[in-house]
Amino acid sequence: MTLNPKLVRRTQEAIKMLEGQPTIAPELLQERKEKAADWFRSLRDQICNRFEALEAQAQLTYPELYPAGGQIFERTPWDRPEGGGGEMSVMKGRLFEKVGVNISTVWGSFAPQFATKIPGASEDPRFWASGISLVAHMGNPHVPAVHMNTRFIATTKCWFGGGMDLTPCLPVEKDTIHFHQVLKNMCSQHDPSFYPDQKAWCDDYFYLPHRKEPRGIGGIFYDYLNRGNWDKDFAYTQDVGLAFLDAFCPIVEQNMGHLWTSDEAETLQRKRSRYVEFNLIYDRGTEFGLKTGGNTEAILMSMPPMAKWD
Amino acid sequence: MTLNPKLVRRTQEAIKMLEGQPTIAPELLQERKEKAADWFRSLRDQICNRFEALEAQAQLTYPELYPAGGQIFERTPWDRPEGGGGEMSVMKGRLFEKVGVNISTVWGSFAPQFATKIPGASEDPRFWASGISLVAHMGNPHVPAVHMNTRFIATTKCWFGGGMDLTPCLPVEKDTIHFHQVLKNMCSQHDPSFYPDQKAWCDDYFYLPHRKEPRGIGGIFYDYLNRGNWDKDFAYTQDVGLAFLDAFCPIVEQNMGHLWTSDEAETLQRKRSRYVEFNLIYDRGTEFGLKTGGNTEAILMSMPPMAKWD
């Protein structure tokens, strides 16, 4: 809809740097694609294991809040007729009311209109994309919702992108500080500009202009990352994935025992309506998925289990 | 997102006819604007009165299904800083779980990018628009949700648009037949092509490509109506508004006494998720409103009170 000028400029700068990088030899690119896809799969396994452990811990420690049930991920593979496919992992638990962790590796050709908007696709509309994407909606209004995504995309150019952001219903200052501190520490090991730039990009991106509201308390967001050193960019993307667990899981453990009122449960449903609005109106990942014939069920797994509007 | 070729062609044909019409003298246009805006206001009053009567009837006749409460519309006027404003009328009853009837009369200038997409606005981006828009979400899964909208828009050209469509959760064939029959009878008094064309346009428009599902059982949809005879076009738009009550209210009366199970209530919440998806991803009225700085609360009044996703 309305485009934020800062966001537009930041995106253009990243694309410019990326477009200046040389094209990679096909064999080398193939090897990198495999490495990236393997990593996203292994990260998925780590995250699912950790989330199942948290769910079990919650049901064991606070059975009055989280009665036993639904504490494992169910996996559903899917194929994409045009090429590739993916695997959805969904857990509908009590602590994790609904969490989806999707991986996918897809390829094909962008529609002509769409290709002009993607770096390196104007000259050749073929693309390859692999990534992991997760959204967790928690049953307890004191435990924030979270989103994380990282991806590697190749056209005639290639780049990494991703990020994560936290959406508390009832924000707690020390959780916000912890989440950002973990990201800042991780980023600073790669590039001093990453945290401030990617935090600002995240704030710009996860904003609902029609509500004049941020989606949550931010995090980091990066796209079109290609500094001319694939190994370094890949290492960063791997660290983003690992930092996610350190940034999010302690907040879950810290707050899972907090009782909630029916008013707070209602507040959570209303907060979730904004999540729905953001994802359906503004989110580029949703748009990309729907426009490239992605798996609708996997794309819209980001929807909360329930939402309320006034 | 993906554009339906039939819908694109139908829209282009209507725009072509409209653009062939001469520009109207300012005093005459002013008079017509006032007539149109007055009509939308008076239609709003008729609809609200009728809906309040239905709500009262439901609470009186079926108190076990519809306990007393919330049976009148609350009105909230709003101003638009750029020019004009509107009035929301909202009833949160038992039969009408949430119904919003909005009227608005707004004016201003389209943003340059947007102006090129609107007939008669490339040469002069100023616009004036008045209309009525309603969405009713019913508490009983056996009573369909409904949407109706009619509007008069003026740039250097002017035209009417509107329509209505029914979204049953648990469709009943005779209700579908009744709804379409009322529309067909009304349309046929104006132009034999209206019903078949506008029914097809409605089917094309209220479709969710990513779900491969229609939103509901259709109705009529028209836009860019200007046959070179304003009185005839206005009379048609008035009849659309009046036909709405005849098309919808008997279906409400017919089904309001039908008991529902908790499974059916759940099915209703899931059906509503598609309504949310349609309005936020595809609906042009929502896009128009948000892009022209409309009142967010009024625009998103179309959202159901609650929705569920799997």
Interface residues (C-beta under 8 A of the other chain):
Chain A: M1 T2 K98 H210 R211 Q269 S273 V276 E277 L280 I281 E287 L290 K291 T296 I299 L300 M303 P304 P305 M306 A307 K308 W309
Chain B: M1 T2 H210 R211 Q269 S273 V276 E277 L280 I281 E287 L290 K291 T296 I299 L300 M303 P304 P305 M306 A307 K308 W309
